[in-house]
């Protein structure tokens, strides 16, 4: 065979390969950048609402995926560098701070709204309120297998078997609720239906006369026609779960801030920085729309500045702050080291 022909054929093949490879590269680079969010099922409705608005604004140039593997599950992915943003219904814990530090991952902590954990029952249940002490009798570890009827909690309650639903152990809601009610985070009876999907609790309680569960205020607001939210008496009389009572600080100790944690290095990407700015600027309106309590405008301005400057750390030092008010939240300073162990 003619050597010149072989050489020309090889050269032509190289050109074709280069053209086709360049075309494939062009197609690959044309794909929209994807921002990955995971974590709290409580924060999920807020992040989802913000993400939808952002994708409309960017006309598909940036995609945002929002998962709900629970606060603990989100932090595990976040500290492995698998996601850009983790939604959290509690502050980052000491062990999670250490895991992120070991992986070289720094984070920007941004409170995005306030929530009121809501205890719900079936609408046919005559109970209208409970004290924190009564909730403890239901949910403390010692109640497992023993407290199974409402009358065991209070003689005035109906003679009716309880069917309990609540957050799974990977959930920040589980951590917060158990500490606020039982006095120790993660101390709880385990003979209930645990889930990271709050819609499972909605279905379970609404389908069973003796059903009782707990989750964030937004899920109650969305399902008022199917559930009854109990007023909580913390010693000053029953207080209904509502946006107004979370705002004025009377719905204690079940009021809490909810957060997003942003990978500080990822914020060097313009798409992530743009999305976080959009999130903070729209968190208040979106929180109102989905049933949470927006922060003051001055707070969002402060947190936007924190994001733009990529100020890393947490204002909680690895521990919960039960019953914290919005004003107390705003007064806290960022730290990078734990102030207590888990």
Secondary structure, DSSP 8 states (H G I E B T S, - for coil): --HHHHHHHHHHHHHHHHHHHHHHHHHHHHS-EEEEEEE-HHHHHHHHHHHHHHHHHTTTSEEEEE--S-HHHHHHHHHTT--SEEEESS---HHHHHHHHHTT--EEEEEEEEEE-EEEEETT----EEEHHHHHHHHSGGGTTT--BHHHH-TTS-S-B-EEEEE-TT-HHHHHHHHHHHSSTT-----SEEES-HHHHHHHHHH-TTEEEEE-HHHHHHTTTTEEE-EEESSS-EE---HHHHHTT-S-SSEEEEEEEEETTGGGSHHHHHHHHHHHHHHHHHHHHHT-B---HHHHHHHHHHHHTT--BBSSTTS--TT--HHHHHH---BSS-SS--
